[in-house]
Amino acid sequence: MKIDIVTLFPEICRAPLGESIMKRAQEKGIIELHIHNLRDWTTDKHHVVDDAPFGGGQGMVMKPEPIFAAVEDLRDMTQKTSNAQHPTPNIQQSKIENRKSKIILMSPAGRRFDQQIARQLSQESHLIIVCGHYEGVDHRVIEHLVDLEVSIGDYVLTNGAIAAVVVVDAIVRLLPGALGHEQSAVDDSFNRGLLEAPQYTRPAEFRGWKVPQVLLSGNHAETDKWRKEQAIERTRENRPDLL
């Protein structure tokens, strides 16, 4: 999978996406990650990316020109690489190849991101993630360029770069080979509609608090049963909406 992130603050993305699982996924060639500065697609000497909103109002709005230019360039570069590797015999096939780039806008007004969306996006071959900022982006970007608006929660962040890191992390860990153990992603919270059951490790007793005996019994059937019951109870307590 190839992922391009377009943001006004590249360094916000580079640090967290250059560590741990994300770093190893890039080293293994599981993902090809590029982080771009939107200002590189401006054409004026001051690299302006925003302007006052029509109709008045507070704040500034991100201009459409640099966003369209960035996405179209990144999409075209990926398409040319794909065509070089797999020459397309006709125009119709070329149109099909063009659909491989999925354009995502990080926005508090978007669809709330969840594990289901993460799984869907993990099936894509190329993601271009545009990070919103200021009072948002010119709506023509949403109407004519973006495939999906995504929000990571019902709150507002300083900019979309922070949210983009969350989305990329959630997607990449679902890719084959990204995690040390393939079952890890299957057992994660939300993957089966429930939160994950409680986990324990050594020591078996700490400050008088003991690990549940069933986990020490070696009885896998009873352990699985206990974990399912605990997952349901934990979900009922913390996220009843999932039930």
MARFITOR-285456 format. One record per residue: residue in one letter; z, x negated, y of N, C-alpha, C in turn. Coordinates in steps of 0.001 Angstrom, whole numbers, plus 500000, padded with zeros to 6 digits. Example, Ala and Ser with C-alpha at 12.3 -4.5 7.8 and 13.67 -1.06 7.14 Angstrom:
2
a507800486810494310507800487700495500507800486800496700;s507080487150497750507140486330498940507870487100500030;
//
This chain:
243
m500000499161498798500000500000500000500000499125501254;k499251499567502249499248498898503541499926499792504564;i500812499208505381501519499964506416501363499239507743;d500851499955508749500763499444510116501718500246510986;i502595499566511709503510500221512649503087499852514061;v502882500865514890502492500645516289503656501073517169;t504201500145517939505409500407518710505418499581519991;l506260499975520926506471499181522135507543498121521910;f508231498195520771509339497288520492509225496719519072;p508283495816518854508056495263517512509283494606516889;e510107493953517706511246493225517151512286494150516519;i512336495391516981513264496346516376512909496560514911;c511633496509514599511177496741513225511218495475512376;r510937494336512978510759493116512192512020492688511459;a513154492747512114514383492251511485514759493041510230;p514959494354510312515358495085509106514292495139508024;l513010495107508420511941495173507423511575493790506880;g512312492781507302512090491432506797513238490954505923;e514067491888505466515222491535504648515229492319503333;s516008491824502393516340492546501159515114493063500410;i515151494343500014514091494949499214512763494928499960;m512793495174501275511556495195502048510889493822502049;k511690492778502163511151491417502152510538491097500791;r511254491444499729510756491140498383509484491927498069;a509410493165498552508215493973498307506989493344498957;q507171492736500113506055492054500775505697490761500051;e506706490032499612506455488782498901505740489026497569;k506039490153496928505406490496495656504010491094495842;g503653491405497085502352492015497333502332493509497075;i503511494119496961503597495563496742503183496299498013;i503570495764499151503134496331500433502586495217501320;e501662495614502171501149494741503229501588495367504540;l502544494749505208503156495335506395502756494571507649;h502298495325508674501936494730509957502613495538511064;i503222494834512004503901495484513129503184495082514413;h502722496065515173501867495816516334502527496308517621;n502229495618518710502671496039520032501594496919520653;l501943498150520990500971499088521555500315498541522819;r501024497719523567500477497194524833499245496317524605;d499063495852523378497881495038523082496591495848523206;w496691497174523230495504498023523338495347498643524724;t496096498137525704495903498584527081494786497765527713;t494207498292528789493062497614529421493337497177530857;d494514497524531414494836497122532784495723495879532760;k495802495197533868496521493916533903498032494078533749;h498551495267534029499991495496533909500380496085532550;h499398496330531696499634496874530347500442498181530391;v499999499115531209500695500390531377500412501306530184;v501465501879529615501311502772528463501839504173528734;d502341504429529951502929505728530243502577506175531648;d502788507476531901502525508026533232503358509292533391;a503432509778534624504219510987534902503562512207534263;p504348513182533819503779514372533176503110515312534172;f501965515869533783501357516927534584502301518119534620;g502356518783535783503224519951535912504633519615536323;g504910518320536483506243517903536901507205517778535730;g508391517331536025509400517146534993509919515724534985;q511028515534534289511664514223534251510969513300533244;g511179512003533462510706511021532506509222510755532582;m508770509967531605507375509564531532506810509941530165;v505490510074530116504802510461528889503860509335528474;m503825509031527188502933507976526694501481508427526799;k500645507559527351499238507864527583498452507893526263;p497400508703526204496640508791524955495717507603524685;e495175506973525746494149505943525539494591504794524623;p495726504135524895496087503010524025496442503440522603;i496992504645522443497351505124521105496095505375520285;f495114506069520868493851506312520165493169504980519830;a493151504061520794492487502774520570493149501996519440;a494480502000519421495216501266518386494947501844517008;v495091503146516883494911503800515579493480503639515092;e492518503831515977491113503719515560490768502297515143;d491303501303515848491053499914515469491659499593514102;l492900500008513902493592499716512640492939500450511477;r492506501662511737491831502437510692490480501813510351;d489757501373511382488448500758511149488573499425510415;m489591498635510778489781497346510114490083497540508634;t490906498534508323491226498826506927490000499327506190;q489199500147506888487985500678506263486981499562505959;k486835498628506898485900497528506676486341496650505517;t487649496429505420488175495641504305487934496348502988;s488161497680503003487957498471501784486491498463501376;n485599498598502337484168498608502039483688497254501527;a484294496174502049483910494838501598484320494612500148;q485470495186499800485967495034498436485292496002497472;h484981497214498000484352498247497177483198498866497967;p482034498246497978480890498748498769480603500217498475;t480441501020499540480184502447499376478683502698499399;p478146503438498458476706503629498355476116504643499324;n476946505517499879476390506552500747477390506984501799;i476897507778502751477735508226503866478872509107503379;q478604509989502421479638510892501934480815510120501363;q480517509062500589481579508249500021482371507561501129;s481661507131502190482326506486503310483308507441503973;k482949508710504104483839509699504697485089509870503847;i484925509833502537486068509958501645487009508777501834;e486424507569501954487239506382502138488035506454503435;n487427507029504488488089507124505778489375507936505715;r489451508860504786490623509715504684491841508981504128;k491640507748503701492745507022503091493810506607504095;s493482506586505373494465506239506397495215507498506821;k496527507492506637497368508626507025498096508249508303;i497927509068509352498501508766510659499781509576510852;i500881508879511096502189509517511250502735509212512636;l503279510220513281503936510042514573505430510275514406;m506238509299514813507687509478514805508079510212516076;s508647511411515896508958512273517037510116513201516682;p511071513419517608512165514355517324511678515785517154;a510436516067517567509874517410517417509133517567516094;g509148516538515260508396516586514017509118517257512869;r508436517305511741509012517848510508510122516921510029;r511229517515509589512366516695509199512059515919507918;f512217514626507983511913513727506870512911513912505739;d512401513958504512513279514064503352512652513323502175;q513328513375501034512864512615499879511515513115499378;q511264514399499504509982514947499071508837514366499899;i509022514291501217507985513703502068507829512218501751;a508937511538501493508869510123501141508035509924499877;r508232510789498883507454510677497647505973510922497907;q505673511922498735504275512226499048503605511046499750;l504302510462500716503729509358501480503620508085500644;s504461507951499633504391506767498771503120506755497929;q502407507877497886501152507957497142499951507563497985;e500152507368499281499054507002500181498735505518500049;s497494505157500372497104503750500302497280503045501646;h497227503810502752497352503204504082498067504153505020;l499159503693505609499901504468506595499839503763507946;i499536504526508985499646504033510357500744504851511024;i501827504193511375502983504880511947503064504574513440;v502934505609514244503000505478515697504402505868516150;c505027505008516928506402505248517368506414505829518777;g506934507040518899507043507679520206508117507027521064;h508076507315522360509052506758523304509019507619524561;y509903507336525499510010508078526747510199509573526447;e509452510434527145509576511878526924508603512370525843;g507984511430525126507037511812524087505648511296524381;v504669511779523619503287511336523779502431512482524304;d501329512136524929500348513129525359499972513985524148;h500014515294524300499864516186523146498490516103522490;r497522515554523185496197515378522577496247514397521403;v497220513509521425497425512607520286497817513419519053;i498692514375519246499166515218518142498063516164517680;e497318516696518627496282517679518292495079517059517589;h494704515845517968493414515308517532493476513978516761;l494662513414516588494736512106515942495738512057514792;v496894512621515004497998512501514044497848513489512893;d498176513015511677498175513889510497499526514549510281;l500602513865510680501943514368510394502931513857511429;e503684514786512029504799514425512910506067514411512068;v506875513367512212508079513231511392509289512922512264;s510400513583511949511692513313512578512684512975511479;i513563512001511705514539511656510664515829512451510797;g515909513345511771517111514170511898517130514935513202;d518062515851513304518156516709514481518970516048515585;y518430514943516070519029514226517182517933513382517819;v518206512824518995517189512061519721517600510597519779;l516663509701519418516890508264519487516205507692520728;t516543506458521069515937505810522227514436505669522062;n513995505339520842512569505236520577512305505410519093;g511042505615518768510667505906517393510654504718516456;a510794503495516978510772502311516118511944502322515144;i513097502757515615514278502830514753514024503798513612;a513458504946513932513163505950512914512087505463511945;a511111504714512455510029504210511606510565503283510527;v511558502480510862512175501586509884512786502400508742;v513459503484509078514068504348508064513008504933507134;v511927505419507721510857506037506939510196505014506015;v509886503835506536509239502805505718510142502392504559;d511421502205504833512370501819503780512400502864502672;a512485504140503056512553505218502066511290505298501223;i510142505005501827508862505071501102508705503880500162;v508969502679500670508705501461499905509565501391498648;r510809501843498707511676501758497532511188502642496393;l510265503555496681509701504416495642508480503793494972;l507963502707495523506770502084494967507121501300493699;p506273501354492691506522500632491442506748499141491685;g507847498622491149508147497209491274508998496844492464;a509232497777493397509994497459494604511476497251494312;l512016498056493397513424497947493042513586497088491795;g514774496523491643515033495687490481515004496467489188;h515370497746489249515383498605488068514680499903488421;e513645500246487679512834501426488006513658502714487999;q514734502760487163515544503974487081516336504209488357;s516512503146489153517320503265490371516795504345491298;a515483504381491510514893505382492399515029506781491823;v514972506887490494515089508194489842516492508756490019;d517493507869489979518885508301490049519391508490491473;d518597508106492459519033508228493854519384509668494218;s520263509794495230520547511111495788519252511764496266;f519169513089496141518058513930496590516876513928495636;n516777512925494750515588512850493914515495514018492951;r516631514558492528516646515709491630517274516927492287;g517298516921493608517840518066494329519338518045494489;l519996516989494015521447516863494120521801515497494698;l523028515392495203523519514084495598523878513293494346;e523898511994494481524200511141493334525676511262492954;a525967511170491673527347511230491184528116509990491644;p529461510050491694530255508882492087530013507691491167;q530078506494491735529888505260490980531161504411491050;y531461503697489976532637502821489910532234501481489295;t533021500432489596532820499130488968534182498477488754;r534220497259488272535475496556488027536217496283489336;p537555496296489313538441496469488166538595497938487765;a538998498158486537539174499526486038540340500237486718;e541262499443487261542373500027488029542572499211489286;f542631499890490435542790499233491725543811500000492545;r544903499340492885545999499943493650546498501235493020;g546460501262491715546942502430490993545906503515490788;w544718503323491365543636504305491199542746503868490043;k542628504724489050541914504370487836540499504960487810;v539621504234487172538261504729486940538354505874485922;p537599506960486108537615508054485130537404507540483707;q538238508005482798538225507492481428536880507688480746;v536168508754481092534899509040480432533895507907480642;l533992507202481772533060506114482051533378504860481240;l534566504818480687534984503674479886534885503958478393;s534527505198478058534571505634476656533418505108475813;g532279504810476450531105504405475686530320505573475124;n530773506787475400530094508000474939529062508407475996;h527802508079475751526757508289476757526508509769477036;a526609510597476004526390512033476195527459512624477110;e528698512240476877529788512740477726529694512177479136;t529261510920479227529094510306480547528020511030481352;d526883511331480723525803512055481400526266513434481842;k527020514101480972527541515433481297528471515353482496;w529371514348482513530323514174483609529585513901484920;r528581513043484847527839512708486065527107513915486635;k526557514735485770525870515933486252526854516882486929;e528018517077486311529044517946486893529512517409488237;q529719516087488297530182515482489539529118515549490634;a527849515404490243526759515499491220526722516891491842;i526900517907491010526908519281491509528088519497492442;e529273519009492035530475519190492849530364518450494178;r529840517239494115529686516448495342528686517098496291;t527624517647495734526624518339496544527213519599497164;r527998520322496383528635521540496889529569521235498050;e530248520093497979531205519728499011530539519188500277;n529529518297500088528929517618501239527623518234501737;r526823518777500835525537519342501214525269520651500476;p526048521692500749525849522973500058524462523561500272;d523793523152501369522446523682501630521469523283500537;l521717522182499830520825521742498765520923522634497534;l522048523338497410522227524233496274521638525615496529;
//
